[in-house]
Amino acid sequence: MNMTTVAVDEAQRNFPRLIEDVALGEHVVITKGRVPVAEIVPVARTSHRPQFGSAKGMVRMSEDFDTPVEDFRDYTE
């Protein structure tokens, strides 16, 4: 990972170039008075989009899933 540090005024002048650098994987730290105040980092990309229904058949519930729990009887009556 490459990291570039720039002062806030330079970041304002060169923002489009900094965005291009970040799009290529670079991290940019912006400083104000030599103190880091912000960081621009690439967005994490997912390897694939989840598909609706892709977990079908992977979740099972027991037959008595919705049977009242004895310990909570006082609260449900």
Phi, psi and omega in degrees: 000126175269145179227133177245141176243128180224150175286156185301321181292323175293321179298321179295318181290326188245025185305314180301320179293321179296321178296320177298318178298317180296321179298336178269004175109359182280148173258137181240124177258129179256131183246154174228114184064038180068009178255124178299129181237342181204159176222135175253123183231155177296149176286134177291131181257139177276154182285334178202158176276134176297142179256133178302128178086005184290344179261010181304131179085356182267344182246130180234143176241145180290159181301328183261025183308315184261015176287133180302142179277131184304321182297339183256008182305319180300330183274342185256356180260000000 
